[in-house]
Structures are given as structure tokens and as C-alpha cells.
Amino acid sequence: MGNGYSGLRNELISAANGVDYAYREAQYDAVCAWGIPCHALLQRPSALQMPVFVANGDSDPMILPHYSYLLAGLIPHARVKIYPDSAHGFLFQHHAEFAADVNTFLTAAGGPSARS
């Protein structure tokens, strides 16, 4: 178990979410180590001119839904969808709905589905 109340709390939350604490901690460390923290980099997504579909599960312990909304808010033509009662594997839990949403998005964006 972790150190003290905080470590125990994190392990209990991870267990409740079905995520091994060591895995969650490794994922967090990887995200923190990615790149050099720089707020100026948050301006880069605003340069994207193509439509972007941002999707997530409402109970994702790895990438909190709040960050999906944040990312979508930084991209001019972004659409965000949060799938209910799901976590990091939302696209497997909601596979039919996710596939339909991607197809709808690609059709509206003029992607491959629109040309078939």
C-alpha cells in the first residue's frame, strides 16, 4: 500500500476504478515527462484547421474528461463527446455508438465516409 492516508486513498480510488495503482502512477509519470511543460505549447492546437473529434469516457482515471473539454476548447473546429458510465476503454464499451459517432463526424467533415 501507499504511504499514509493519501497513498491509501489513491489506491482505493484506483481499485474502485479498476485500474492498478502502479499502472496509473506509471501513466501519470509518462504524461508528466512528455515534453517540457510550457504554456505557450497550449497555443499550438489552435493552429489546427481541420475538424477534430475528441472522445473520452466520463469515468476515465487516466485522462480526466475535464482535459477532453480543455483540448476541444483549444481547437477551433473540435467536437467533444463524453461517453457515460465508461472509463479509458469507452470505445470498447460503447463500440457501436462510437463507430456511428466517428462515421457521422467523418461524413460531416468530408472524410472517407462522405466519399463512399
Secondary structure, DSSP 4 states (H G I P E B T S, - for coil): --SHHHHHHHHHHHHHTT--HHHHHHHHHHHHHSS---GGGGGGGGG--S-EEEEEETT-SSS-HHHHHHHHHHSTTEEEEEETT--TTHHHHTHHHHHHHHHHHHHHHT-HHHH-
